Amino acid sequence: MNTTRKVKAVVVAGDKGKSHPVFGKNKAFLEVAGLPVVARVILALNLADSVSDIYVVGPKERLEENFSSIDLQANLKKPLHVYEQGATLYENIWKTFLQTIPSYQQGKPVEEIMQSSEADTVALVIAADMPLLTSAEVDEFVSKCDMEKYDYVVGLTSEENLKFYYPGDGKKGIRLAYMHFREGNFRQNNMHMVRPFKINNRHLVQTMYDLRYQKEFGNIIRFSWEIIKREEGSLRSLGYYLLLQLSLLFARLRLSVFCNLIRHATRTDAVLRCVSDLLKTRVGYAVTSFGGSALDVDKEREYEAIKVRFLEWMNYQQEKGRMHVSSSARNS
């Protein structure tokens, strides 16, 4: 796939704070088909036309050891930068993003950068635990991000594009929970296109990450309180948030009638306006047609399924990539 936009990618491989280990280990270093997961993410970014440089943040010494052991440096066409992790996800993203700005590396204060044209700097932020990520999916996401209109574009994957990975015929698989909208059912994936200086309430990203396990009732209550504390649009935002939670509950209980009633009252554009109010920025979304960026190794059973079916699933994704490139070429 050809794309004119070139971005720097920030890969988050930290294991501190609220990071969730799998089998007691940092997910980035779990092996799938002989390679650490983080290495597979880097190789996908290396082949992506839309990526110019790769910045990885995590336990630096261990990252460098893993990269050296598989001779990753020799296979890379793009610059690879590795940084030591901080205490939180927000700190890791923010400090690594600043390293993508040349004037910051030369000692220019952040306050001055925020008043310059570099305040419009965009970065692709992705997780390090996606062994099925492909360069075609990265390029598709980047090409769909309208950064003229938005400052933060979140990646979504539709239910239709994830059904192939469900369990069936005696095989392990992955079945995920979805956000139910009038336009369809979607899963937030692990790709984000961000203009960090323009996210005025960016510290809320850490809170959203800390409370991301929405099956835990305490997290729902705490996040509801975080919404109520905000000044603009808090009641509207709380209403949509609770509608999404109800739809998830009804889906788990297999009460499709009630789930559909709520879904038709929940529009993506309305929800994103609420998220924009909370973060005090312009939030949009881009739907990718693959699946790798939504299939992370967040839980042990997901990791086991990906290990068993990795070659089958990767071949499927690569074939989709070839078809996508061919279709794009015909339409250009």
Secondary structure in CASP SS format (residue, H / E / C, confidence):
PFRMAT SS
TARGET T0000
AUTHOR 0000-0000-0000
METHOD secondary structure of the structure
MODEL  1
M C 1.00
N C 1.00
T C 1.00
T C 1.00
R C 1.00
K C 1.00
V E 1.00
K E 1.00
A E 1.00
V E 1.00
V E 1.00
V E 1.00
A C 1.00
G C 1.00
D C 1.00
K C 1.00
G C 1.00
K C 1.00
S C 1.00
H C 1.00
P C 1.00
V E 1.00
F C 1.00
G C 1.00
K E 1.00
N C 1.00
K H 1.00
A H 1.00
F H 1.00
L C 1.00
E E 1.00
V E 1.00
A C 1.00
G C 1.00
L E 1.00
P E 1.00
V H 1.00
V H 1.00
A H 1.00
R H 1.00
V H 1.00
I H 1.00
L H 1.00
A H 1.00
L H 1.00
N H 1.00
L H 1.00
A C 1.00
D C 1.00
S C 1.00
V E 1.00
S E 1.00
D E 1.00
I E 1.00
Y E 1.00
V E 1.00
V E 1.00
G E 1.00
P C 1.00
K H 1.00
E H 1.00
R H 1.00
L H 1.00
E H 1.00
E H 1.00
N H 1.00
F H 1.00
S H 1.00
S H 1.00
I C 1.00
D C 1.00
L H 1.00
Q H 1.00
A H 1.00
N H 1.00
L C 1.00
K C 1.00
K C 1.00
P C 1.00
L E 1.00
H E 1.00
V E 1.00
Y E 1.00
E E 1.00
Q C 1.00
G C 1.00
A C 1.00
T C 1.00
L H 1.00
Y H 1.00
E H 1.00
N H 1.00
I H 1.00
W H 1.00
K H 1.00
T H 1.00
F H 1.00
L H 1.00
Q C 1.00
T C 1.00
I C 1.00
P H 1.00
S H 1.00
Y H 1.00
Q H 1.00
Q C 1.00
G C 1.00
K C 1.00
P C 1.00
V H 1.00
E H 1.00
E H 1.00
I H 1.00
M C 1.00
Q C 1.00
S C 1.00
S H 1.00
E H 1.00
A H 1.00
D H 1.00
T C 1.00
V C 1.00
A E 1.00
L E 1.00
V E 1.00
I E 1.00
A E 1.00
A C 1.00
D C 1.00
M C 1.00
P C 1.00
L C 1.00
L C 1.00
T C 1.00
S H 1.00
A H 1.00
E H 1.00
V H 1.00
D H 1.00
E H 1.00
F H 1.00
V H 1.00
S H 1.00
K H 1.00
C C 1.00
D C 1.00
M C 1.00
E C 1.00
K C 1.00
Y C 1.00
D C 1.00
Y E 1.00
V E 1.00
V E 1.00
G E 1.00
L E 1.00
T E 1.00
S E 1.00
E C 1.00
E H 1.00
N H 1.00
L H 1.00
K H 1.00
F H 1.00
Y H 1.00
Y C 1.00
P C 1.00
G E 1.00
D C 1.00
G C 1.00
K E 1.00
K C 1.00
G C 1.00
I C 1.00
R C 1.00
L C 1.00
A C 1.00
Y C 1.00
M E 1.00
H E 1.00
F E 1.00
R C 1.00
E C 1.00
G E 1.00
N E 1.00
F E 1.00
R E 1.00
Q E 1.00
N E 1.00
N E 1.00
M E 1.00
H E 1.00
M E 1.00
V E 1.00
R C 1.00
P H 1.00
F H 1.00
K H 1.00
I C 1.00
N C 1.00
N C 1.00
R C 1.00
H C 1.00
L H 1.00
V H 1.00
Q H 1.00
T H 1.00
M H 1.00
Y H 1.00
D H 1.00
L C 1.00
R C 1.00
Y C 1.00
Q C 1.00
K C 1.00
E C 1.00
F H 1.00
G H 1.00
N H 1.00
I H 1.00
I H 1.00
R H 1.00
F H 1.00
S H 1.00
W H 1.00
E H 1.00
I H 1.00
I H 1.00
K H 1.00
R C 1.00
E C 1.00
E C 1.00
G C 1.00
S H 1.00
L H 1.00
R H 1.00
S H 1.00
L H 1.00
G H 1.00
Y H 1.00
Y H 1.00
L H 1.00
L H 1.00
L H 1.00
Q H 1.00
L H 1.00
S H 1.00
L H 1.00
L H 1.00
F H 1.00
A H 1.00
R H 1.00
L C 1.00
R C 1.00
L C 1.00
S H 1.00
V H 1.00
F H 1.00
C H 1.00
N H 1.00
L H 1.00
I H 1.00
R H 1.00
H C 1.00
A C 1.00
T C 1.00
R C 1.00
T H 1.00
D H 1.00
A H 1.00
V H 1.00
L H 1.00
R H 1.00
C H 1.00
V H 1.00
S H 1.00
D H 1.00
L H 1.00
L H 1.00
K C 1.00
T C 1.00
R C 1.00
V E 1.00
G E 1.00
Y E 1.00
A E 1.00
V E 1.00
T E 1.00
S C 1.00
F C 1.00
G C 1.00
G H 1.00
S H 1.00
A H 1.00
L C 1.00
D C 1.00
V C 1.00
D C 1.00
K C 1.00
E H 1.00
R H 1.00
E H 1.00
Y H 1.00
E H 1.00
A H 1.00
I H 1.00
K H 1.00
V H 1.00
R H 1.00
F H 1.00
L H 1.00
E H 1.00
W H 1.00
M H 1.00
N H 1.00
Y H 1.00
Q H 1.00
Q H 1.00
E H 1.00
K H 1.00
G H 1.00
R H 1.00
M H 1.00
H H 1.00
V H 1.00
S H 1.00
S H 1.00
S H 1.00
A H 1.00
R H 1.00
N H 1.00
S C 1.00
END
